[in-house]
Amino acid sequence: MSGSIEEIPLPDLLQLLSTSRKSGVVVLRTDSGVGKVYLRKGQIYFAGIDDSFNMGPRKAIFRMLTWTQGFFELEPPDERAVLEELQDSTEGLLMEGMRQLDEHKALSDRLPPLTASLTIPRPLEPKLRDLGPEELDVFQTALTADTVRALFDENALTDLVIAEKLKTLLDKGYLIAGG
């Protein structure tokens, strides 16, 4: 089974495979990368993009739900061991992914472009002790990420959480976005 994501969007494809209790690996090929969604009797149990270890399966599936162009192919099951097996229902993952996608779209207009660089102002006026754990995590990733896109790719939090925390860090003066 294969086709175009434009003709059969990923959420619809995954619902169909879930309802028909199919097992296999949905391989997505796009300009954004190569994604894989692993299914066992219709349940998503793992997902990954470009075989990256920086991105957990939940973040990978949520990211792939944003892909609107490319091609998919259903390959035979691959029962290799995975580090982090998802326990959520396919329907639950899709619902949460679509919710996060909607919230991220609403927030993305207030964020710098993915190609923008991030710098830390010197001297840093606000106190690091005032940040929460997730804000500190995003701030720490920003220390080595050279662009906003790299920040999203290198941090394990979901794209929605990163977007929310990045907005806070920019608004409070912990980070500056440029060019």
JOGIHU-V855421 format. One record per residue. RES is the residue in three letters. OMEGA is omega in radians with two decimals (* if undefined). Layout:
RES&OMEGA, RES&OMEGA
//
This chain:
MET&3.12, SER&3.13, GLY&-3.09, SER&3.10, ILE&3.10, GLU&-3.12, GLU&3.11, ILE&3.14, PRO&-3.08, LEU&3.13, PRO&3.13, ASP&3.13, LEU&-3.12, LEU&3.06, GLN&3.12, LEU&3.14, LEU&3.10, SER&-3.13, THR&-3.12, SER&3.06, ARG&-3.13, LYS&3.01, SER&3.12, GLY&-3.14, VAL&3.04, VAL&3.13, VAL&3.14, LEU&3.11, ARG&-3.10, THR&3.03, ASP&-3.13, SER&-3.13, GLY&3.10, VAL&3.13, GLY&3.09, LYS&3.08, VAL&-3.08, TYR&-3.10, LEU&3.04, ARG&-3.11, LYS&3.08, GLY&-3.12, GLN&3.05, ILE&3.11, TYR&3.08, PHE&3.07, ALA&3.11, GLY&3.10, ILE&3.11, ASP&3.13, ASP&-3.12, SER&3.07, PHE&3.12, ASN&-3.01, MET&3.10, GLY&-3.07, PRO&-3.14, ARG&3.12, LYS&-3.12, ALA&-3.12, ILE&3.12, PHE&3.12, ARG&-3.12, MET&3.11, LEU&3.11, THR&-3.08, TRP&-3.10, THR&3.12, GLN&3.12, GLY&-3.07, PHE&3.10, PHE&3.07, GLU&3.07, LEU&3.13, GLU&3.14, PRO&3.13, PRO&3.10, ASP&-3.01, GLU&3.11, ARG&3.13, ALA&3.10, VAL&-3.09, LEU&-3.03, GLU&-3.11, GLU&3.13, LEU&3.13, GLN&-3.09, ASP&3.01, SER&3.10, THR&3.14, GLU&3.11, GLY&3.11, LEU&-3.14, LEU&3.13, MET&-3.14, GLU&3.12, GLY&3.14, MET&3.08, ARG&-3.14, GLN&3.12, LEU&3.12, ASP&-3.14, GLU&3.14, HIS&3.10, LYS&3.14, ALA&-3.10, LEU&-3.00, SER&3.09, ASP&-3.10, ARG&3.11, LEU&3.08, PRO&3.11, PRO&-3.11, LEU&-3.13, THR&-3.11, ALA&3.07, SER&3.10, LEU&3.08, THR&3.10, ILE&3.14, PRO&3.11, ARG&0.01, PRO&3.10, LEU&-3.06, GLU&-3.09, PRO&-3.08, LYS&3.11, LEU&-3.12, ARG&3.13, ASP&-3.13, LEU&3.04, GLY&-3.09, PRO&-3.12, GLU&3.08, GLU&3.09, LEU&3.12, ASP&3.12, VAL&3.11, PHE&-3.13, GLN&3.10, THR&3.14, ALA&3.12, LEU&-3.09, THR&3.13, ALA&-3.10, ASP&3.08, THR&3.08, VAL&3.13, ARG&3.13, ALA&3.10, LEU&3.13, PHE&-3.08, ASP&-3.01, GLU&-3.13, ASN&-3.06, ALA&3.13, LEU&3.11, THR&-3.12, ASP&3.12, LEU&-3.14, VAL&3.11, ILE&3.14, ALA&-3.14, GLU&-3.09, LYS&3.09, LEU&3.11, LYS&3.12, THR&-3.12, LEU&3.09, LEU&-3.11, ASP&-3.09, LYS&3.06, GLY&3.08, TYR&-3.14, LEU&3.05, ILE&3.08, ALA&-3.14, GLY&3.07, GLY&*
//
